[in-house]
């Protein structure tokens, strides 16, 4: 990255985790830790101090379980106060309803604890690429440019597909899998999309590797069990 670093507020009540998150962030090129807060009230004060000093926070690494309120309440408060910082949730909250609430509150990424430096570094680099694409004057040239920027944020940059895979064919295979509630075998996916079974399997395995599909053996026929693939979202 070029220019000033992305300023990060770490909001975490556990001192060991807070220190680790701050160290991971500081070691990621293009990022700087603006402050560490151990509660919702401390976070609000840190955000205000940074804004008053003319160095507003760009990104909040937010634990959702804080001693003086839920992290999503902090999201609502910072929006109401006019803070433009983005939020990455770093939490042990695995409830899917909580994930939906976080998305509705404007959380741009959701990282489950426990995680290591590599996982947080990946999320930060994704966020940095997203910011680099949007932190410039002018308008988007079209839908494709907007889609590319959001794909960078979600870590699904189609330009980084493995060698030999095309984005168009991937979209076709993914669409066929989404349309099959009971899942598809590689052979069935090939028939549905007009590619060979081996080619279909490469794309299906890529969807599994990127978390968009699951793989499981299918029994009930004579011979070796066949692998079935089912869409899991994304």
C-alpha positions in Angstrom: 0.0 0.0 0.0 1.0 3.6 -0.5 0.0 6.7 1.4 -0.9 6.9 5.1 -1.6 3.6 7.0 -5.1 2.4 7.8 -5.7 3.4 11.4 -7.2 0.6 13.5 -9.0 0.6 16.8 -8.8 -2.8 18.6 -11.9 -3.3 20.9 -11.3 -6.4 23.1 -11.9 -6.8 26.8 -9.5 -9.8 27.2 -6.0 -8.3 27.7 -4.2 -11.2 26.2 -6.4 -11.2 23.1 -6.3 -7.4 22.8 -2.5 -7.5 22.9 -2.4 -10.2 20.3 -4.8 -8.5 17.9 -2.8 -5.2 18.2 0.5 -7.0 17.5 -0.9 -8.9 14.5 -2.3 -5.6 13.1 0.9 -3.7 13.7 2.9 -6.4 11.8 0.6 -6.1 8.7 2.0 -3.7 6.2 -0.2 -0.6 5.6 -1.8 -0.7 9.0 -1.3 1.1 12.3 -2.9 0.6 15.7 -4.6 3.9 16.7 -5.7 2.6 20.1 -6.8 -0.4 22.2 -10.1 -0.2 24.1 -11.3 -2.8 26.7 -15.0 -1.7 26.7 -17.7 0.0 24.7 -17.2 3.3 26.6 -13.5 3.3 26.1 -14.0 2.6 22.4 -16.4 5.6 22.1 -13.8 7.8 23.8 -11.0 6.6 21.6 -13.0 7.2 18.4 -13.8 10.8 19.6 -10.2 11.5 20.5 -8.9 10.3 17.2 -11.5 12.4 15.3 -10.7 15.5 17.4 -7.0 15.0 16.7 -7.7 15.0 12.9 -6.7 11.3 12.6 -10.0 9.4 12.6 -10.1 5.6 12.9 -10.6 3.8 9.6 -11.3 0.3 10.9 -12.5 -1.2 14.2 -11.6 -4.8 15.2 -14.6 -5.5 17.4 -15.2 -8.2 19.9 -19.0 -8.5 20.2 -19.1 -9.5 23.9 -18.0 -6.4 25.9 -18.4 -5.8 29.7 -20.6 -2.8 29.3 -22.7 -3.7 26.3 -22.9 -5.7 23.1 -20.5 -4.8 20.3 -23.3 -4.3 17.8 -24.6 -1.5 20.1 -21.2 0.2 19.5 -21.8 -0.2 15.8 -25.1 1.7 16.0 -23.5 4.3 18.3 -20.6 5.1 16.0 -22.9 5.4 13.0 -25.2 7.7 15.0 -22.3 9.9 15.9 -21.1 10.2 12.3 -18.1 8.0 12.5 -17.2 6.4 9.1 -15.0 3.6 10.4 -15.6 0.1 9.0 -16.0 -2.8 11.4 -14.5 -6.3 11.4 -16.1 -8.5 14.0 -13.5 -10.7 15.8 -15.6 -12.9 18.1 -16.5 -16.4 19.4 -20.2 -15.8 18.6 -21.1 -18.6 16.1 -24.9 -18.1 16.2 -26.1 -17.5 12.6 -28.7 -15.1 13.8 -25.8 -13.0 15.3 -24.0 -13.1 11.9 -27.1 -11.8 10.2 -27.5 -9.0 12.8 -23.8 -8.1 12.4 -24.2 -7.8 8.6 -27.3 -5.6 9.1 -25.3 -3.4 11.5 -22.7 -2.8 8.8 -20.0 -5.3 9.8 -17.9 -5.9 6.7 -16.2 -9.1 7.8 -16.7 -11.7 10.5 -13.7 -13.6 12.0 -14.3 -16.4 14.4 -12.1 -17.0 17.4 -9.7 -18.6 17.9 -7.6 -17.5 15.0 -3.9 -16.8 14.4 -1.9 -14.0 12.9 -2.2 -15.5 9.4 -6.0 -15.4 9.4 -6.3 -11.9 10.7 -3.5 -10.8 8.3 -5.5 -12.2 5.4 -8.6 -10.3 6.4 -6.7 -7.1 6.8 -5.0 -7.4 3.4 -8.4 -8.1 1.8 -9.8 -5.0 3.5 -6.7 -3.0 2.3 -7.3 -4.0 -1.3 -10.9 -3.1 -1.0 -10.0 0.4 0.3 -7.4 0.9 -2.4 -10.0 0.3 -5.0 -12.5 2.8 -3.5 -10.3 5.5 -1.9 -10.1 7.5 -5.1 -12.2 10.2 -6.7 -14.6 9.6 -9.5 -17.4 7.2 -10.3 -17.5 3.5 -10.9 -17.2 2.7 -14.6 -19.9 0.1 -14.3 -21.3 -2.9 -12.3 -18.2 -5.0 -12.9 -16.0 -2.5 -11.1 -18.3 -2.4 -8.1 -18.5 -6.2 -8.1 -14.7 -6.4 -8.2 -14.3 -4.1 -5.2 -16.8 -6.0 -3.1 -15.2 -9.3 -4.1 -11.9 -8.0 -2.8 -13.5 -7.3 0.5 -15.0 -10.8 0.7 -11.8 -12.4 -0.3 -13.2 -13.8 -3.6 -11.2 -11.9 -6.2 -12.0 -13.7 -9.4 -8.8 -12.6 -11.0 -6.9 -14.9 -8.6 -8.5 -18.1 -9.8 -6.2 -21.2 -10.0 -4.5 -21.7 -13.3 -6.8 -23.3 -15.9 -10.1 -22.1 -14.3 -12.2 -19.4 -15.9 -14.6 -17.1 -14.1 -17.4 -17.7 -16.6 -17.3 -21.5 -16.2 -17.0 -21.1 -12.4 -20.2 -19.0 -12.5 -22.0 -21.6 -14.6 -21.0 -24.5 -12.4 -21.9 -22.5 -9.2 -25.3 -21.6 -10.7 -26.0 -25.3 -11.5 -25.0 -26.3 -8.0 -27.2 -23.6 -6.4 -30.1 -24.8 -8.5 -29.8 -28.4 -7.2 -31.1 -28.6 -3.6 -30.0 -32.2 -3.3 -26.6 -31.5 -4.7 -24.8 -32.8 -7.8 -22.1 -35.3 -8.6 -19.2 -34.2 -10.9 -20.8 -36.1 -13.7 -24.2 -34.5 -13.2 -22.6 -31.1 -13.0 -20.8 -31.7 -16.2 -24.0 -32.7 -18.0 -25.8 -29.7 -16.6 -23.0 -27.2 -17.7 -21.7 -28.8 -20.9 -18.2 -29.6 -19.6 -16.5 -32.9 -18.9 -16.8 -34.7 -15.6 -13.2 -34.1 -14.8 -13.5 -30.4 -15.6 -16.7 -30.1 -13.5 -14.9 -31.8 -10.6 -12.1 -29.2 -10.7 -14.6 -26.4 -10.4 -16.6 -28.2 -7.7 -13.4 -28.8 -5.7 -12.5 -25.1 -6.0 -16.0 -24.2 -4.6 -15.3 -26.6 -1.7 -11.9 -25.1 -1.1 -13.3 -21.6 -1.0 -16.1 -22.5 1.3 -19.0 -22.2 -1.2 -19.8 -25.9 -1.4 -19.5 -29.1 0.7 -18.4 -32.5 -0.4 -19.7 -35.9 0.9 -19.8 -39.5 -0.4 -23.0 -40.8 -1.8 -23.9 -44.5 -1.2 -26.6 -46.7 -2.5 -25.2 -47.8 -5.8 -23.0 -50.8 -6.7 -19.3 -50.0 -6.7 -17.4 -47.2 -5.2 -19.3 -44.4 -3.5 -19.6 -41.3 -5.6 -18.8 -37.8 -4.3 -21.7 -35.4 -4.1 -21.4 -31.7 -3.9 -23.9 -29.3 -2.3 -24.0 -25.5 -2.4 -23.4 -24.0 1.0 -23.7 -20.3 0.2 -21.6 -17.3 -0.6 
